[in-house]
Every structure is written in C-alpha cells, then in structure tokens.
Amino acid sequence: MQNLPYKIELDMRGRIGMTPTSNRHGMYQLTNATEICFEIISPSNRSDKMEEKIILYLVKGAREVWLCDEKGNVSFADTTGKLKKSKMVSRFPSQI
C-alpha cells in the first residue's frame, strides 16, 4: 500500500475515502476531523509542517492527534499541547 497514488482516510462516520497524494493534499481538503487523528511521519515531513497539521486537525474538531515516527515512537497532542500519553485511550502505548 506504500506506493498507492492515493491517501486512504476515514471520515467522521467511518467511511473510507481516498484523496490524491501530494505534499499539500490534506491541508486544504479537510472539512471535519475524526476524534483521534493518527499521522505517520515520513522522512520527508518537516517538523513545522507537522505542527501545522496538528493545529489543523485540532481546529477541525479532533480531540487528539497522534504522531508515529519511523521507529514506532508515538507522540500525542491535544488543544493544551503535547501529552505524555493519550487522555482518550490511556493504555495506548507510546512505542508500537
């Protein structure tokens, strides 16, 4: 699935949607976010762009944003900032 020309996402109702991949595809098409947005950080993602995505997800209604790096380290954020662990799913590991 790594080489698909589309990003596969779920909407608020759990429906699967596909959008063309590009560096900016999610920045302008997001109308509503799910309660938890999970983003896998690729080597091409810059930290400032990831911060923009976190803000965008939260502004669009996400309660938490989870980021996973290449090594499986998961970080969590909500409207108060970075979290040590998820408030919504407290048993979710910070390493997967």
N, C-alpha and C positions, 0 to 999 in steps of 0.2 A: 504494500500500500504506500510505500515511501515515494514512489515515482508517479503517483496519480496527478493529473493536471488539475485536480480539484481538492478543496479542503472540505472534509466531511464534518458537519456540526449538527447538534441537536438544538431545536428551538425550545421555547418555554413550555410547549405542550408535548415535548418528547419526540417530535417529528424530525426525521433525518433530512438535512438539506445539504446541498453541495454548491460551493461557490468557486469560481476560478481562482487559482493560486496566483499570488503576486505579493510583493512586499507590502502593499498597502490595502489589500482586499478587505480586511476586517475593519480598517479604520473608518471607512465611510459607509459600509453596508449594515452595520449593527444597529438595529432599532430597539431591541429589548434583549437583555442578558438573562441567562439562567441564574438560579440562586448561587450556584458554585460554578465558576469558570475555571477550567483547567487548561493551562497553556504549557506546551512542551517547548523548551528553549532550544533553538538550534544554534550552531556555531555562528550563523550569520546575524543572529539577533543582537542588537546593541542594547546596552542597559537603559539608555534614555528612551528607546522605543518601547522596551518592556514596561517602563514606568508609565508611559503614555497609555499603553494597553490596559494596565491595571486601573488607571483612572477612568478610562473609557468604560470598561466593564462595570465598575462601581457606579458611575454616573448613569449607566443604562439599567441599573437595578440589581446587579449581582450583590449578594451579601458577603461573599468571599471570593478571592482569586487565589488559585494555587498555581505555582510555577514549578516545573520539574526540569532539572538540568540533565546533561548527558550522563552524569554519574548516578542519576536516580535520586538526587537530593531534592526534596520538596520544600518550598517555602510558601508561606501563607500570608495573606494581607486582607484587611477589610477597611472600612472607612476611617478607622482610628489609626491605621498604618500597618506596619509589619507585625505579625503574630508569631509566637513561639510554636503554637500548634493551632489547628483549626478549632474554632469555637463551635462550629456546627457538627463536626464529626471528630470529636476529641481523640478518638482512638486511631485515627488515620495516621500512619507512620510518616516521619519526616525523611525516611530513606526507603526507597522501593527498588 
